[in-house]
Structure formats: C-alpha cells, structure tokens
Amino acid sequence: MKFRINLSVIFLITSYYSFSQEGIPVYSDYLSDNYYLIHPSMAGAANCAKIRLTARKQWFGQDDAPSLQTLSFNGRLGERSGAGIIVFNDKNGYHSQKGFKVTYAHHIMFSRDEIDLNQLSFGISGGIIQSQLDETSFGGTFDPIVYGSIQKDSYFNVDFGASYNYLDFYAHATIQGLVETRRELYTDYESDNVRKFLVSAGYVFGKRENITWEPSVLFQLFDTTKEKSLDVNLKAYKNMNFGSLWVGLSYRRSFDGAQYRSGSGVAAQKLQYITPLVGVNYKNFMFAYTYSSVTGDVKFDTGGYHQLTLGINLFCTKERYDCNCPAIN
C-alpha cells in the first residue's frame, strides 16, 4: 500500500461532522431551500409555509454507516411572526441521536413599501435531544466502563439566530447549543459545551426571466474544540412555466485535519467535500438531490454520500417583493 491508514484518522477526516457535534449535523441540505434547518430566524420568513423531508445515507454497503433523516415545518403567524418545528434522527455506528426543536421567530420590516424587501428577523428554538450508545454487541474482554446495554441520556438546549434580508442580499448568524448541558453518556469528563456558531451570507443576481445566480458561503465554528470549516457555494436558477429548475455546486473545507504515515514520511489531510446538487420546483412541490464526495488520499469508502429532499409549499401568497430572493418569494 502507498500509505498506512490509522482508523482514528479516517473517522476524524471522513466523519468529521457526524460525531464531532451534537444535534443535527450540518451537511449541504440547507441549500435545498431549507435554511430554516440551521437558522431559526428563517421560520416564517417566506411567502409560503414549508414542509421539508430529508434523508441522507453515507458509505453504501457498510454496516452501521452514518445516516440522517429530518422533517421540518415552518410558516407565518400573522404579519410579523413565524413558527416552526423540526424532528430528526441521526445514526452513526453504535451512536445515535434523535430529538425535536420548536421555533418562534419575529420579523421586522424596515422598508416603506411591501414591494421592497428590507427585513430583520430574530428566531429562537428550544428542544430535547436524546443521545444513545448501543453497547449490546461490544462483548469481549471485561471492561468496567462497558455496561453491555443501551445507554441513553437526554438534555434540553436552545438555538438563537438573526437574519437580514435586503433585496437580493441575505445574511444569517446562529448560535446552536446556547445552553451548557449535563451529559455523562461516555465518561464523567464529557464536555458540557456543545455550542456551535454558524454565519452565512449570499447574493442573487441576474434576470429572473433568464438565469439567476446565487453565490453564498457558510462558516462554522465549534466553541469547545475550535474546529472550523467553510462552505463556498454557487447555485443557478432557471424559471419555467411549471416552476423552476436549479443546479448547484458546494465545496467544504475544514481548517483542521490530521496527520498520517505516507511511505517513509508523514502527510497531513484536511476534510474536503465536493457536493453537486440539482433540484426542481414543480408548482407547490420541490425535489432535490445532492451527492457529496470526499477528496484526499485517506478515505473510508470510495462511494459518495447521497441525500434526497422532498418539499411541499402551503398557504402561498403571490410574490410580495420585487427582488431575486428565492428563499423569501
């Protein structure tokens, strides 16, 4: 072999976001018209109520490979408020999480006319997350910290965020895991801080009757470990008689990595994802597919990560604003 693979290096690089965070892992599903999934301030921000169902599967053919399912709903409450709910199930080997979040958001309009979009939003989510460790198949030599049963621990947490939408520009900032938690699922020394910071921004330009373009970025920072990553994204939309078609490309790179032995020397690798995505909006229905591939020499599997998103828009009003703002109009 060209290099010697350490199993811990593989999981650090290829599963970085599957186990280094609590709550819903942040993949590329937010790009499928699903910003509410990561930013509570987007609850009820659009002119439609939105239902989004996502399903993600990694490492096909591998037992107990990471998988994630989410179901979310958000919509308006009156003229200036919004609400939403998210339920999710996340599984990665012997570890799994499930839970729900309930959201309230308030939207402040600064424009003098309803046609011009100039909106500042604040949102807060509260929810329960249950972490589970299945030790029933561990077996082997006696270990005093292995109980041989299913260990569970639940905790309450809060997310808080703000969004600013001005014509074709948008920006979001969210703190996930605002409250320190008391969990002793693995060891007595497990960190109580699961706090994470998300900042994203984007701009949409072009003529709506032809093709519009949407470059955007997303930055993530984990408070305890100081792990950081950056997404650079580009989407293109084409309006059709039945709705719209869109395609996109996302590139994720972490600022952290791991070293491994390569030949007679030592090499380093950082997490890098490349994710093409495609979607269609047909009347009030939405379908999207994303395929993520990890680049670099150290990989657990040569296959990619597949994710599907199904959506329904309900109680829609006509486009309220004169802007290129697909997440709002």
C-alpha positions, 0 to 999 in steps of 0.5 A: 500500500502507498500509505498506512491508514490509522482508523482514528484518522479516517473517522476524524477526516471522513466523519468529521461532522457526524460525531464531532457535534451534537444535534443535527449535523450540518451537511449541504441540505440547507441549500435545498431551500431549507435554511430554516434547518440551521437558522431559526430566524428563517421560520416564517420568513417566506411567502409560503409555509414549508414542509421539508423531508430529508434523508441522507445515507453515507458509505453504501454497503457498510454496516452501521454507516452514518445516516440522517433523516429530518422533517421540518415545518415552518410558516407565518403567524400573522404579519410579523411572526413565524413558527416552526418545528423540526424532528430528526434522527441521526445514526452513526455506528453504535451512536445515535441521536434523535430529538425535536426543536420548536421555533418562534421567530419575529420579523421586522420590516424596515422598508416603506413599501411591501414591494421592497424587501428590507427585513430583520428577523430574530428566531429562537428554538428550544428542544430535547435531544436524546443521545444513545450508545448501543453497547449490546454487541461490544462483548469481549474482554471485561471492561468496567466502563462497558455496561453491555446495554443501551445507554441513553441520556437526554438534555434540553438546549436552545438555538438563537439566530438573526437574519437580514434580508435586503433585496437580493442580499441575505445574511444569517448568524446562529448560535446552536447549543446556547445552553451548557448541558449535563451529559455523562453518556461516555465518561464523567469528563464529557464536555458540557459545551456543545455550542456551535456558531454558524454565519452565512451570507449570499447574493442573487443576481441576474434576470429572473426571466433568464438565469439567476445566480446565487453565490453564498458561503457558510462558516462554522465554528465549534466553541469547545474544540475550535474546529472550523470549516467553510462552505463556498457555494454557487447555485443557478436558477432557471424559471419555467412555466411549471416552476423552476429548475436549479443546479448547484455546486458546494465545496467544504473545507475544514481548517483542521485535519490530521496527520498520517504515515505516507511511505517513509514520511508523514502527510497531513489531510484536511476534510474536503467535500465536493457536493453537486446538487440539482433540484426542481420546483414543480408548482407547490412541490420541490425535489432535490438531490445532492451527492457529496464526495470526499477528496484526499488520499485517506478515505473510508469508502470510495462511494459518495454520500447521497441525500434526497429532499422532498418539499411541499409549499402551503398557504402561498401568497403571490410574490410580495417583493420585487427582488431575486430572493428565492428563499423569501418569494 
